[in-house]
Amino acid sequence: MITETKTSTGETKQGVNILHARRLGIDTQYEAIVFMRSDCPICHSEGFSAQTRIRVSYKDQSVIATLFQTAPDMLEHGEIGLSESAWHRLGILKGETVSICHPRPLDSLSNLRSKIYGRPLEANAVRSIFEDIVSGRYSDIHLASFITACSARPLDHSEMVAFTGAMIDAGDRLQWDTYPVVDKHCVGGLPGNRTSPIVVAIVTACGLTMPKTSSRAITSPAGTADTMETLAPVDLDIAAMRRVVEKEGGCIVWGGAVRLSPADDTLIRIERALDLDSEGQLVASVLSKKIAAGSTHVILDLPVGPTAKVRSQNAAHALSRDLVAVALAFDVEARTVISDGRQPIGRGIGPALEARDVLSVLQGATDAPPDLRDKSIALAGHLLELGGTIEMGSGVKLAERALADGSAWNKFQGICEAQGGMRRPPEALHRHPVFAKESGKVTAIDNRRLAKVAKLAGAPGAKAAGLEVHTRIGTAVCVGEPLYTIHAEAPGELDYSLEYVQENNDIFELTEL
Amino acid sequence: MITETKTSTGETKQGVNILHARRLGIDTQYEAIVFMRSDCPICHSEGFSAQTRIRVSYKDQSVIATLFQTAPDMLEHGEIGLSESAWHRLGILKGETVSICHPRPLDSLSNLRSKIYGRPLEANAVRSIFEDIVSGRYSDIHLASFITACSARPLDHSEMVAFTGAMIDAGDRLQWDTYPVVDKHCVGGLPGNRTSPIVVAIVTACGLTMPKTSSRAITSPAGTADTMETLAPVDLDIAAMRRVVEKEGGCIVWGGAVRLSPADDTLIRIERALDLDSEGQLVASVLSKKIAAGSTHVILDLPVGPTAKVRSQNAAHALSRDLVAVALAFDVEARTVISDGRQPIGRGIGPALEARDVLSVLQGATDAPPDLRDKSIALAGHLLELGGTIEMGSGVKLAERALADGSAWNKFQGICEAQGGMRRPPEALHRHPVFAKESGKVTAIDNRRLAKVAKLAGAPGAKAAGLEVHTRIGTAVCVGEPLYTIHAEAPGELDYSLEYVQENNDIFELTEL
């Protein structure tokens, strides 16, 4: 870091590269962005082009940021504006100065270029890429290029193992004194598919250890952590989480307090924006989180459907093979379950609405959604067989019993209490049914657009927001019958989602009877 | 565009999606970005993730923009901040309102995904991608993904033809009443390589028509338009350009007044940021500009060197074959010249410094840089043979004569006068020599980092800035001898470039004698 430079007249002076940092409150998510006046010497000097990168340093921290120029009235002379990500990475105190200089080219970008041109990545190269990603040194366009390269040049087995290992090492890792430690994961794409809290309750009631760290929604209407938060606190640190698991054998907490495979969240955002799935990246993403969480036995749910993440049986089988093989390379036993991904699971979509479904299954309510109940039992059954000492084929029976005799519901209440006390999920004030425009049989439901409606209604930020699905594939509906009901906490959000519904009146495909 | 929506209470009202537009003066170059308060219903409702895209409309114009959230104190309630690119694309008047809504997914992105997964692009698919790019509908991450895909899945001949055609059609096209219309182009990477003004002067003095539209620097220290602008006005509209060409047979103007292959500039910015070259994209980029400018016969200069755009003779030959074949598909006769790209051409790097070299060659000065002179003569000779009616092998002699007898210099002055009057290039006040740290023979020069020094010194924004190279590959230098001299218009810029020089003292590679 050079902050003193010789000028043309030979003097040594504080260079132009010391600037007052100003927090602009602009949230760019991952990418660090800085703003400088277009009339400052540095902007002139960088010959400003798109994606100019500069290194900003504060004390012993530094970030590489993309430079945007601003009109003179937005910043004072000698000021630099920082995005939230740049501000937080540097840990700046108000009113302090930062120094700026040219970043050296990232070595890992030449590895990325090699991959693009067709050379498989060695483990060291993969490691250097993920270190740079986790340190925030990639811009969004570098991430986009990396994700595209992994789709255009599919990862082989060695690369998947290297990706998984590098993603684990780029974050924290949990260790447990018990064995086995079981976990489940769904590769996603299905709204409402909130089996985890039920599965944890069942298998821990049956004596297994299942310390579930779950995510908040990144692009979906609810993550397990969002749903669970309407029932109990989930924002536990590692010590608190350990206490819960020691007492109850399991927990359902937000994984954000522990940095498990943090590169994953960074990549997912860009993958979704590009709508690109690389199978190898998916394998590494799923397994790195589970392995970093200390799991030894894992059930992986692969829903298959035209609007789920996995579109065909063939793709599911290929993915299944890779998941099991890569898990094995890390001494983790994985079993995959290929499930029906053509429509949402349960009735609710959105944190509180899904929580209600979870409660009704655990409480054995007569109107509990049967699909959510059956799927939870099936997954719990697999997990009991995989991690337990029971006979193959008897898992489902054991899971059903834990649900029927109330032991799963008791265990769930125990976990909620241990996490800080059980809560009642909130209800939305504003509701609006969406009606069938014609009569017919429901032949398809677009999971993605339905999830979008729930998000536009405010989920997951507004906990009570989302929607309730009233019908399923194969059901006959009459014109004017409600297909689903939107729930919102504010009228503005309800309007915004209804506008989308007006433009998308074919989310439920109806075929003449 | 729905701006009135039914609310939950059944009223029709002006929705939350009408906002007051505020120009923030933030220059993001191509990508349109909008800023909204994090506490506004829409930010809530979009479930904000990175790369959220919204459509912003004003009168009959609309853009798709990336949404950044801001702290409440940056914008008023009901306000939306716009980047310069968003503001200009919409053509908003101060104080007006815009409406926002959800963008429909871009159809062309599914074509892009097909390409990533290995299917060659059909002509229609290519067309839809370029239409979206030119309309500003791609975000920078879409562009990064597209560029990466074209590198990971190289374009075949049909794709190159389709890319070239689509890039031509996405912009304007010039037509000339004369035949032939000649042009030259260098695929670049060589600083100081300012042959075009000399070549235009020579071949038009010999009777050919050469209406040269040239670019300003995108990522280099000077484009031909930047250099020429220090000698005469270059900012001519099409009518003015035609008058100059009718009178003098040629011109050297900035191509910005005519939108020739505008997608090219957009892509180049991201290509450079990723340091990715796709040969197919390069072919389409070069030829689309020449064909759109109405050229019928083109000389293409391919400098080869470790830090030039083309790194090896093999790569140059492959590129040459593709350029000639694709040009032929558009009835354009192209000839390629593979040249020495190991070091800069001429002495000056930067607009005014290169202009001085150009003048010295045209005026036949005894200290004119011989490499610039020889290369200009060679290229002009090829062009005279290609577009003229003279015998093969006699082009160089004719070009030499036009230079020696002063007819090229007279013609150049005539062109400058016709373009608005000849100017004297400015000189920089601040200069700083960079000395050899040891004695030895110059065995390599890093074109890219040398160009970076010139840019950091202020080129091309500061016309007089840049550097003068004092030595060439093969020359012996003594310790303390100046290798090059940095020129800057302001001390701050000089400091900034010197800081980079301190960190990069191996731009000239010296080997012990």
Interface residues (C-beta under 8 A of the other chain):
Chain A: I2 T5 K6 T7 S8 T9 G15 V16 N17 R23 L24 G25 I26 D27 T28 Q29 Y30 E31 F35 S38 P41 I42 H44 S45 E46 G47 F48 S49 A50 Q51 R53 F68 Q69 T70 A71 P72 D73 M74 C101 H102 R104 P105 L109 R113 I116 Y117 G118 S139 D140 I141 H142 L143 A144 S145 I147 T148 A149 S151 A152 R153 A217 I218 T219 P221 R269 I270 R272 A273 L274 D275 L276 H430 R431 H432 K455 L456 A457 G458 A459 P460 G461 A462 A488 A490 P491 G492 E493 L494 D495 Y496 S497 L498 E499 Y500 Q502 E503
Chain B: I2 T5 K6 T7 S8 T9 G15 V16 N17 R23 L24 G25 I26 D27 T28 Q29 Y30 E31 F35 S38 P41 I42 H44 S45 E46 G47 F48 S49 A50 Q51 R53 F68 Q69 T70 A71 P72 D73 M74 C101 H102 P105 L109 R113 I116 Y117 G118 S139 D140 I141 H142 L143 A144 S145 I147 T148 A149 S151 A152 R153 A217 I218 T219 P221 R269 I270 R272 A273 L274 D275 L276 H430 R431 H432 K455 L456 A457 G458 A459 P460 G461 A462 A488 A490 P491 G492 E493 L494 D495 Y496 S497 L498 E499 Y500 Q502 E503
